[in-house]
Amino acid sequence: MAKLYKVNVTRSRDFPCCARARRRALDENLAPSDTSAVLAWLAVAAGLAVAASPAPPMVGMGEYDAARAADVPAIETVGVATCIAVFLYDPQAKAGALGHFAATTDAARSIAEMRRALEAAGGSWKRARASVIGGWDTSKIADVAGFRSTSPELLAQIKAALRGVPIVKEQTLAVPFSGQKTIRNLRADLETGALEDFEPNGPVVPSSDSSDPSAPRRPLRRHAR
């Protein structure tokens, strides 16, 4: 229940049962999620207003989405491997856009689409900053089953499209079989602006891009919620 509901109670002293529950939870060293569950249960039992907390949208390979922290807590994507994730964020408006770029993605048009979506969500391109994570670099390996990653070219195109936007975090071009983390499940926090790894529910299939790099390039499509 702690993940599904948040209690619309701002002053626990107005509700002695909630205050007692919070003290008991702290005394027993319960985790914050357990504390939230206790309070949520008490709120439901007392007939208090409980608001549903929306689940973060999950963008797939070749998709992007944008939102404000006031609407959803985060935007997520999973299985980033040879692909590259780009997170644009306006810290003042607490609005952001997350895109999952593949080898055949038109980086320039996609960044332009993400810019429009960020601004539609209340953000400003002038205040935007970027986080970029993902991609493989196989140039240091003689042969990886005949596979040549297009990640370096994609990264260069993304950076060219982001010209003028500061990149505050970059973790790109991991080397396969080197011990580096090469598959990333990423959560873009719209409250803090952090793009971090998270543990999704269930197994994740890496978004290894097997499309033909010579195929026509297309912009990211908007995620359908």
DAQUIVEN-V51670 format. One record per helix or strand. SS is the DSSP state (H for helix, E for strand). FROM is the first residue (numbers start at 0). LEN is the number of residues. If there is no record, write none. Layout:
ss = (SS & SS)
from = (FROM & FROM)
len = (LEN & LEN)
This chain:
ss = (E & H & H & H & E & E & E & E & E & E & E & H & E & E & E & H & E & E & E & E & E)
from = (4 & 11 & 15 & 31 & 49 & 56 & 62 & 73 & 83 & 94 & 104 & 106 & 128 & 143 & 146 & 150 & 165 & 183 & 194 & 217 & 220)
len = (3 & 3 & 12 & 15 & 3 & 2 & 6 & 7 & 7 & 7 & 1 & 14 & 8 & 1 & 1 & 11 & 9 & 6 & 3 & 1 & 2)
